[in-house]
Amino acid sequence: MINTKILEEMFLEHYQEWCLLAYSYVQDLDDAKDVVQTVFTKLLQKKEYRTIENFKPYINTAVRNESLKKIKSKQRAFTISHSTTHVPSYENELIQTEISETIFRQLESLPAQNRKVFELCVMEGIKYEGAAEIMGITVNTVKYHLKKSFKILRLNLRNIHLWIF
């Protein structure tokens, strides 16, 4: 049977360990601390802790479950905040236009066969077999050109994410 004093000692002794456990799920230190504090607050409010036999595994499980709840609530908040109408500013439009132009310039710089396969398969959504038939090449050649296109684009556009923010 655990009393409040023992609970407090365990909290102080294992606080960092439980914060690290929570952090492994939520990937944010403040959220991890909140999770551990929430677990202990709920535990003290319910006073169920007095009947717990294996206290440390119980808290580990509670921290894991609370972390998963935190992740789920953040996902809901993210979905709600991103589903509201967003009026883009002139600056954001300018940045997006610049990014689009850069991407299209890179597409235009691809070798002709690669660009054609990319346009057919990615931009028009045609299956490999259809693209192969249109271009008069094998499906494996289509896959090769597509792979090469992605490799070139990935290399040439690797720094574009810096422009977005």
C-alpha positions as CSV (number, residue, x, y, z in Angstrom):
1,M,0.0,0.0,0.0
2,I,1.4,3.4,-1.1
3,N,0.8,6.6,0.9
4,T,1.2,10.2,-0.4
5,K,4.7,10.5,0.9
6,I,6.0,7.4,-1.0
7,L,4.1,8.6,-4.1
8,E,5.9,12.0,-3.8
9,E,9.3,10.3,-3.5
10,M,8.6,8.1,-6.5
11,F,7.5,11.1,-8.5
12,L,10.7,13.0,-7.7
13,E,12.9,10.0,-8.2
14,H,11.4,8.9,-11.6
15,Y,10.1,12.2,-12.9
16,Q,12.8,12.6,-15.6
17,E,12.5,8.9,-16.6
18,W,8.7,9.3,-17.1
19,C,9.2,12.6,-19.0
20,L,11.6,10.9,-21.3
21,L,9.1,8.1,-21.9
22,A,6.4,10.6,-22.6
23,Y,8.8,12.6,-24.9
24,S,9.4,9.4,-26.9
25,Y,5.7,9.6,-27.9
26,V,4.9,13.3,-28.1
27,Q,8.2,14.6,-29.3
28,D,7.9,17.9,-27.3
29,L,9.4,18.4,-23.9
30,D,6.7,20.7,-22.6
31,D,4.0,18.3,-23.7
32,A,6.0,15.4,-22.1
33,K,6.1,17.3,-18.7
34,D,2.4,18.0,-19.0
35,V,1.7,14.3,-19.6
36,V,3.5,13.2,-16.5
37,Q,1.9,15.9,-14.4
38,T,-1.5,15.0,-15.7
39,V,-1.0,11.3,-14.8
40,F,0.0,12.2,-11.3
41,T,-2.8,14.7,-10.9
42,K,-5.4,12.2,-12.0
43,L,-3.9,9.6,-9.8
44,L,-4.1,11.9,-6.7
45,Q,-7.6,12.9,-7.5
46,K,-8.9,9.4,-7.8
47,K,-6.9,8.1,-4.8
48,E,-6.6,4.8,-6.5
49,Y,-2.9,4.8,-6.1
50,R,-3.2,3.3,-2.6
51,T,-4.3,-0.1,-4.0
52,I,-1.7,-0.3,-6.7
53,E,0.7,-3.2,-6.3
54,N,3.3,-2.6,-9.1
55,F,3.4,1.1,-9.1
56,K,6.2,1.8,-11.6
57,P,4.8,-0.4,-14.4
58,Y,1.4,1.1,-13.7
59,I,2.7,4.7,-14.1
60,N,4.7,3.7,-17.3
61,T,1.5,2.4,-18.8
62,A,-0.5,5.5,-17.7
63,V,2.2,7.8,-19.1
64,R,2.1,5.9,-22.4
65,N,-1.7,6.1,-22.6
66,E,-1.8,9.8,-21.7
67,S,0.9,10.5,-24.3
68,L,-1.2,8.8,-27.0
69,K,-4.2,10.9,-25.9
70,K,-2.1,14.0,-26.2
71,I,-1.0,13.1,-29.7
72,K,-4.6,12.4,-30.7
73,S,-5.9,15.7,-29.3
74,K,-3.1,17.6,-31.1
75,Q,-4.0,15.9,-34.3
76,R,-7.6,17.0,-33.9
77,A,-6.5,20.5,-33.1
78,F,-4.2,20.5,-36.2
79,T,-7.0,19.3,-38.4
80,I,-9.4,21.9,-37.1
81,S,-6.9,24.8,-37.4
82,H,-5.9,23.7,-40.9
83,S,-9.5,23.3,-42.1
84,T,-10.5,26.8,-41.3
85,T,-10.3,29.2,-44.2
86,H,-7.0,30.8,-44.7
87,V,-6.6,34.0,-46.6
88,P,-3.1,34.0,-48.1
89,S,-1.1,37.2,-47.9
90,Y,0.5,38.8,-50.9
91,E,3.9,37.7,-49.6
92,N,2.7,34.0,-49.4
93,E,1.3,34.2,-52.9
94,L,4.6,35.6,-54.1
95,I,6.6,32.8,-52.4
96,Q,4.2,30.1,-53.8
97,T,4.5,31.6,-57.3
98,E,8.3,31.6,-57.0
99,I,8.3,28.0,-55.8
100,S,6.0,26.9,-58.7
101,E,8.2,28.7,-61.2
102,T,11.3,27.0,-59.8
103,I,9.6,23.5,-60.0
104,F,8.4,24.1,-63.6
105,R,11.9,25.3,-64.6
106,Q,13.4,22.1,-63.1
107,L,10.8,20.0,-64.9
108,E,11.7,21.7,-68.2
109,S,15.4,21.1,-67.6
110,L,14.8,17.3,-67.4
111,P,16.0,15.3,-70.4
112,A,13.2,14.9,-73.0
113,Q,12.4,11.2,-72.4
114,N,12.4,11.7,-68.6
115,R,10.2,14.8,-68.8
116,K,7.7,13.0,-71.0
117,V,7.5,10.0,-68.8
118,F,7.2,12.2,-65.7
119,E,4.4,14.3,-67.3
120,L,2.5,11.2,-68.4
121,C,2.8,9.2,-65.2
122,V,2.8,11.9,-62.5
123,M,1.1,14.9,-63.9
124,E,-1.5,13.1,-66.0
125,G,-1.8,10.0,-63.8
126,I,-1.4,7.5,-66.6
127,K,-0.3,4.0,-65.5
128,Y,3.1,2.7,-66.5
129,E,1.7,0.4,-69.1
130,G,-0.2,3.2,-70.8
131,A,2.8,5.5,-70.8
132,A,4.9,2.7,-72.3
133,E,2.4,2.2,-75.0
134,I,2.1,5.9,-75.8
135,M,5.9,6.4,-76.0
136,G,6.6,3.0,-77.7
137,I,8.9,1.8,-74.9
138,T,8.9,-1.0,-72.3
139,V,7.3,-0.7,-68.9
140,N,10.8,-1.1,-67.4
141,T,12.1,1.8,-69.4
142,V,9.2,3.9,-68.2
143,K,10.1,3.0,-64.6
144,Y,13.8,3.8,-65.3
145,H,13.0,7.3,-66.7
146,L,10.6,8.0,-63.9
147,K,13.2,7.0,-61.3
148,K,15.8,9.1,-63.0
149,S,13.4,12.1,-63.1
150,F,12.7,11.9,-59.4
151,K,16.4,11.6,-58.6
152,I,17.2,14.7,-60.6
153,L,14.3,16.7,-59.2
154,R,15.1,15.6,-55.6
155,L,18.7,16.8,-56.1
156,N,17.8,20.1,-57.8
157,L,14.9,20.9,-55.4
158,R,16.5,19.8,-52.2
159,N,16.6,23.4,-50.8
160,I,13.1,24.5,-51.8
161,H,11.7,23.8,-48.4
162,L,13.8,26.7,-47.1
163,W,11.6,29.1,-49.2
164,I,8.3,27.9,-47.8
165,F,8.8,29.3,-44.3
